[in-house]
Amino acid sequence: MASGQGIEKEMGDLFFATMNVCRLLGLDGEETLHQATDKFIRRFEQMEKNIDAAGKKLSEMTLAEMDEYWEMAKTSEFQ
């Protein structure tokens, strides 16, 4: 992977294997992905609200700062 060669094919294999695990578990892989996408969107929107409430701008934050707000959004989802 360090060379960058074949990564797209390897990722395709990973996606295929993940869908196969879903099938073996009796899950709809596409629906599972939609649910995960919806969860990501909810958390990201909450993160943006928290950042805005703190008077900060997402575009000016470091990845470490963003991660703190991401964790806050995840935690608030369960409360």
N, C-alpha and C positions, 0 to 999 in steps of 0.2 A: 504494500500500500504506500510505502514511503516514496516509491518512484512515480506514483500516480497512474500507473498503467493497470487497466482492468478493473478499476474501482467501480465503474458503472455496472459492469457485469456482476461483480461481487454483491453490490447493493441489490440488484435484481434478484439474485439468489437468496439474499437475506429476506426480502419482501415475500418471495415465494414460500420460503420456509415458515415465516410468520403466519401467512395465510393457511398453510397446512396445519399448523398448531391450532389455529382457530377452528378449522374443520374438525380436527380430532377431538376438540373440546365441545363440539356442537354449537359453536358460535358462528354468527354471520360476520365474516371478516370485514366486509365493507361497512356494515352498520357499526361495528366496533371502532373502526377508523373514524367514522362520522362522530361518534360519541366523544372520542378523544379530541377531535378537532374542536367540537363545541366546548369542551372543558377548557381547552387551551385559550379559546377566544374569551370565555368568561373570566378566566384568571388574568389574561392580558388587559382586558378592559378594567378590571378591578385595580390592577397594578397602575394603570394610567391615572385612574381616579385618585389613588393614594398619593402618587407623585404630584399631581396637580394640587391636591389639598395641602401638600407640604410646601407649595410654592416653588417647585423645581420643574425643570424641563427634561424630558426623557432624552432628547437629543444632546444634552450637555452632561449626561451621567456616564460614569464608568460602568463596565460590566459588573463589577463587584457591587456597586450601588444598586444597579438594576436587579441583581440577584436578591438583595435584601428585600426589595419591594415585591419581587416575585414570591418569595417565601411568605411575606405578609399576606399576599393575595391567596395563596394556598391555604394558609392557616385560617383566614377569615371565612373561607368556603365551608369549613366544617363547624362553624359556630352558629 
